Amino acid sequence: MTYRRVDRDERVEQTSDMKTLARHSDRAEILQRLRAVRPESARRWGRMSSHQMVCHLSDSFLVATGQKAVSHSTSLLQRTVVKWIALYAPLPWPAGIPTRPEIDQELGGTRPVDFATDVAQLKALLEHITPQTMPFEWQLHPIFGKLSESAWLRWGYLHVDHHLRQFGA
């Protein structure tokens, strides 16, 4: 009998039915909800327009895959307790969580250009991060630090879900 070491994030992923971009049905749900977002969709909280939100989500996946640089702001508490609560507690993320300036659409984030083109880029990034053999290395999360692949894909689902809920999708 052979054994392999499995990190805690992977054990949680394997033993739960929490939503994740690793699961095809959860990814399909996200893509369907994304189709409901329009340039004129009204926000329920926050400052971003729906178009800025699409660019913000793309920027966040560009950071995760090492295609966009971002400053880090983390502490032991954020890399342990806050990370676990954010990824595994059965609660929706609250409104008003601050983001890093490089992916803040009013500071250093990618500026919206054409809504359909920007949505297509986000869809392409969602596909890019989920194939069996990924052509990139996961980067450190700017707040949570090192994440396993399963934790990154859980975070990705939660982040997109948070912003889709922001626009009623």
DRENVEXSE-444935 format. One record per residue (C-alpha): x, z, y; residue number from 1; residue in one letter. Coordinates in pm, whole numbers, padded with zeros to 5 digits. Example, Ala and Ser with C-alpha at 12.3 -4.5 7.8 and 13.67 -1.06 7.14 Angstrom:
<node u="01230" w="00780" v="-00450" k="1" r="a"/>
<node u="01367" w="00714" v="-00106" k="2" r="s"/>
This chain:
<node u="00000" w="00000" v="00000" k="1" r="m"/>
<node u="00135" w="-00087" v="00345" k="2" r="t"/>
<node u="00056" w="00079" v="00673" k="3" r="y"/>
<node u="00106" w="-00030" v="01028" k="4" r="r"/>
<node u="00109" w="00182" v="01336" k="5" r="r"/>
<node u="-00203" w="00139" v="01550" k="6" r="v"/>
<node u="-00210" w="00271" v="01905" k="7" r="d"/>
<node u="-00496" w="00484" v="02032" k="8" r="r"/>
<node u="-00648" w="00203" v="02243" k="9" r="d"/>
<node u="-00668" w="-00023" v="01937" k="10" r="e"/>
<node u="-00828" w="00253" v="01726" k="11" r="r"/>
<node u="-01096" w="00303" v="01992" k="12" r="v"/>
<node u="-01156" w="-00074" v="02005" k="13" r="e"/>
<node u="-01184" w="-00104" v="01629" k="14" r="q"/>
<node u="-01419" w="00188" v="01585" k="15" r="t"/>
<node u="-01662" w="00121" v="01866" k="16" r="s"/>
<node u="-01908" w="-00132" v="01983" k="17" r="d"/>
<node u="-01792" w="-00110" v="02344" k="18" r="m"/>
<node u="-01804" w="-00444" v="02521" k="19" r="k"/>
<node u="-01481" w="-00638" v="02557" k="20" r="t"/>
<node u="-01360" w="-00986" v="02641" k="21" r="l"/>
<node u="-01203" w="-00989" v="02294" k="22" r="a"/>
<node u="-01550" w="-01036" v="02145" k="23" r="r"/>
<node u="-01699" w="-01386" v="02173" k="24" r="h"/>
<node u="-02056" w="-01261" v="02228" k="25" r="s"/>
<node u="-01948" w="-01031" v="02512" k="26" r="d"/>
<node u="-01750" w="-01313" v="02675" k="27" r="r"/>
<node u="-02053" w="-01545" v="02642" k="28" r="a"/>
<node u="-02272" w="-01280" v="02809" k="29" r="e"/>
<node u="-02027" w="-01254" v="03101" k="30" r="i"/>
<node u="-02016" w="-01633" v="03142" k="31" r="l"/>
<node u="-02398" w="-01652" v="03138" k="32" r="q"/>
<node u="-02423" w="-01380" v="03402" k="33" r="r"/>
<node u="-02157" w="-01555" v="03611" k="34" r="l"/>
<node u="-02375" w="-01870" v="03613" k="35" r="r"/>
<node u="-02645" w="-01665" v="03789" k="36" r="a"/>
<node u="-02419" w="-01592" v="04088" k="37" r="v"/>
<node u="-02468" w="-01822" v="04387" k="38" r="r"/>
<node u="-02278" w="-01848" v="04718" k="39" r="p"/>
<node u="-02580" w="-01689" v="04888" k="40" r="e"/>
<node u="-02618" w="-01403" v="04636" k="41" r="s"/>
<node u="-02660" w="-01078" v="04827" k="42" r="a"/>
<node u="-02432" w="-00786" v="04753" k="43" r="r"/>
<node u="-02578" w="-00449" v="04658" k="44" r="r"/>
<node u="-02269" w="-00262" v="04782" k="45" r="w"/>
<node u="-01924" w="-00326" v="04923" k="46" r="g"/>
<node u="-01785" w="-00579" v="05171" k="47" r="r"/>
<node u="-01718" w="-00891" v="04964" k="48" r="m"/>
<node u="-01937" w="-01198" v="04958" k="49" r="s"/>
<node u="-02016" w="-01343" v="04616" k="50" r="s"/>
<node u="-01757" w="-01615" v="04676" k="51" r="h"/>
<node u="-01491" w="-01357" v="04766" k="52" r="q"/>
<node u="-01585" w="-01163" v="04450" k="53" r="m"/>
<node u="-01518" w="-01470" v="04234" k="54" r="v"/>
<node u="-01174" w="-01511" v="04395" k="55" r="c"/>
<node u="-01104" w="-01137" v="04359" k="56" r="h"/>
<node u="-01179" w="-01152" v="03986" k="57" r="l"/>
<node u="-00953" w="-01455" v="03947" k="58" r="s"/>
<node u="-00677" w="-01275" v="04138" k="59" r="d"/>
<node u="-00709" w="-00973" v="03910" k="60" r="s"/>
<node u="-00662" w="-01189" v="03598" k="61" r="f"/>
<node u="-00368" w="-01364" v="03764" k="62" r="l"/>
<node u="-00212" w="-01018" v="03813" k="63" r="v"/>
<node u="-00281" w="-00923" v="03449" k="64" r="a"/>
<node u="-00106" w="-01237" v="03325" k="65" r="t"/>
<node u="00191" w="-01215" v="03562" k="66" r="g"/>
<node u="00090" w="-01511" v="03779" k="67" r="q"/>
<node u="00032" w="-01301" v="04092" k="68" r="k"/>
<node u="00243" w="-01009" v="04215" k="69" r="a"/>
<node u="00076" w="-00683" v="04310" k="70" r="v"/>
<node u="00200" w="-00349" v="04438" k="71" r="s"/>
<node u="00159" w="-00048" v="04211" k="72" r="h"/>
<node u="00000" w="00281" v="04307" k="73" r="s"/>
<node u="-00025" w="00515" v="04014" k="74" r="t"/>
<node u="00018" w="00874" v="03907" k="75" r="s"/>
<node u="00029" w="01058" v="03577" k="76" r="l"/>
<node u="-00338" w="01151" v="03619" k="77" r="l"/>
<node u="-00438" w="00787" v="03679" k="78" r="q"/>
<node u="-00231" w="00663" v="03380" k="79" r="r"/>
<node u="-00392" w="00916" v="03145" k="80" r="t"/>
<node u="-00723" w="01084" v="03230" k="81" r="v"/>
<node u="-00859" w="00833" v="03483" k="82" r="v"/>
<node u="-00758" w="00540" v="03260" k="83" r="k"/>
<node u="-00935" w="00688" v="02959" k="84" r="w"/>
<node u="-01252" w="00764" v="03157" k="85" r="i"/>
<node u="-01254" w="00416" v="03318" k="86" r="a"/>
<node u="-01205" w="00234" v="02988" k="87" r="l"/>
<node u="-01392" w="00446" v="02735" k="88" r="y"/>
<node u="-01649" w="00672" v="02901" k="89" r="a"/>
<node u="-01999" w="00522" v="02861" k="90" r="p"/>
<node u="-02057" w="00506" v="03236" k="91" r="l"/>
<node u="-02074" w="00209" v="03472" k="92" r="p"/>
<node u="-01795" w="00201" v="03728" k="93" r="w"/>
<node u="-01907" w="00342" v="04064" k="94" r="p"/>
<node u="-01918" w="00144" v="04389" k="95" r="a"/>
<node u="-01640" w="00185" v="04642" k="96" r="g"/>
<node u="-01333" w="00192" v="04419" k="97" r="i"/>
<node u="-01040" w="00078" v="04638" k="98" r="p"/>
<node u="-00833" w="-00219" v="04522" k="99" r="t"/>
<node u="-00472" w="-00321" v="04580" k="100" r="r"/>
<node u="-00412" w="-00511" v="04907" k="101" r="p"/>
<node u="-00287" w="-00824" v="04728" k="102" r="e"/>
<node u="-00625" w="-00875" v="04562" k="103" r="i"/>
<node u="-00837" w="-00740" v="04848" k="104" r="d"/>
<node u="-01018" w="-01046" v="04983" k="105" r="q"/>
<node u="-00991" w="-00921" v="05342" k="106" r="e"/>
<node u="-00614" w="-00867" v="05315" k="107" r="l"/>
<node u="-00392" w="-01056" v="05071" k="108" r="g"/>
<node u="-00641" w="-01196" v="04823" k="109" r="g"/>
<node u="-00698" w="-01565" v="04758" k="110" r="t"/>
<node u="-00924" w="-01714" v="05023" k="111" r="r"/>
<node u="-01244" w="-01880" v="04900" k="112" r="p"/>
<node u="-01244" w="-02259" v="04933" k="113" r="v"/>
<node u="-01510" w="-02432" v="04723" k="114" r="d"/>
<node u="-01752" w="-02212" v="04527" k="115" r="f"/>
<node u="-01785" w="-02440" v="04221" k="116" r="a"/>
<node u="-01406" w="-02490" v="04202" k="117" r="t"/>
<node u="-01338" w="-02117" v="04235" k="118" r="d"/>
<node u="-01596" w="-02031" v="03966" k="119" r="v"/>
<node u="-01439" w="-02294" v="03738" k="120" r="a"/>
<node u="-01098" w="-02133" v="03791" k="121" r="q"/>
<node u="-01240" w="-01791" v="03698" k="122" r="l"/>
<node u="-01398" w="-01935" v="03382" k="123" r="k"/>
<node u="-01065" w="-02100" v="03292" k="124" r="a"/>
<node u="-00883" w="-01767" v="03339" k="125" r="l"/>
<node u="-01138" w="-01591" v="03117" k="126" r="l"/>
<node u="-01062" w="-01847" v="02847" k="127" r="e"/>
<node u="-00686" w="-01826" v="02912" k="128" r="h"/>
<node u="-00666" w="-01454" v="02841" k="129" r="i"/>
<node u="-00870" w="-01455" v="02523" k="130" r="t"/>
<node u="-00722" w="-01708" v="02275" k="131" r="p"/>
<node u="-00563" w="-01582" v="01954" k="132" r="q"/>
<node u="-00210" w="-01664" v="02069" k="133" r="t"/>
<node u="-00175" w="-01597" v="02437" k="134" r="m"/>
<node u="00092" w="-01788" v="02630" k="135" r="p"/>
<node u="00184" w="-01488" v="02848" k="136" r="f"/>
<node u="00283" w="-01122" v="02840" k="137" r="e"/>
<node u="00037" w="-00863" v="02966" k="138" r="w"/>
<node u="00172" w="-00700" v="03282" k="139" r="q"/>
<node u="00151" w="-00337" v="03390" k="140" r="l"/>
<node u="-00184" w="-00251" v="03542" k="141" r="h"/>
<node u="-00124" w="-00148" v="03907" k="142" r="p"/>
<node u="-00316" w="00180" v="03861" k="143" r="i"/>
<node u="-00331" w="00250" v="03485" k="144" r="f"/>
<node u="00021" w="00135" v="03394" k="145" r="g"/>
<node u="00083" w="00004" v="03043" k="146" r="k"/>
<node u="-00227" w="-00121" v="02862" k="147" r="l"/>
<node u="-00254" w="-00261" v="02512" k="148" r="s"/>
<node u="-00408" w="-00604" v="02466" k="149" r="e"/>
<node u="-00737" w="-00446" v="02357" k="150" r="s"/>
<node u="-00735" w="-00216" v="02661" k="151" r="a"/>
<node u="-00668" w="-00511" v="02896" k="152" r="w"/>
<node u="-00961" w="-00702" v="02742" k="153" r="l"/>
<node u="-01185" w="-00395" v="02770" k="154" r="r"/>
<node u="-01075" w="-00350" v="03133" k="155" r="w"/>
<node u="-01142" w="-00721" v="03197" k="156" r="g"/>
<node u="-01498" w="-00692" v="03068" k="157" r="y"/>
<node u="-01564" w="-00378" v="03273" k="158" r="l"/>
<node u="-01414" w="-00525" v="03590" k="159" r="h"/>
<node u="-01619" w="-00846" v="03571" k="160" r="v"/>
<node u="-01931" w="-00648" v="03475" k="161" r="d"/>
<node u="-01882" w="-00417" v="03774" k="162" r="h"/>
<node u="-01869" w="-00707" v="04018" k="163" r="h"/>
<node u="-02151" w="-00902" v="03855" k="164" r="l"/>
<node u="-02369" w="-00590" v="03889" k="165" r="r"/>
<node u="-02259" w="-00579" v="04255" k="166" r="q"/>
<node u="-02440" w="-00912" v="04299" k="167" r="f"/>
<node u="-02736" w="-00842" v="04070" k="168" r="g"/>
<node u="-02615" w="-01063" v="03786" k="169" r="a"/>
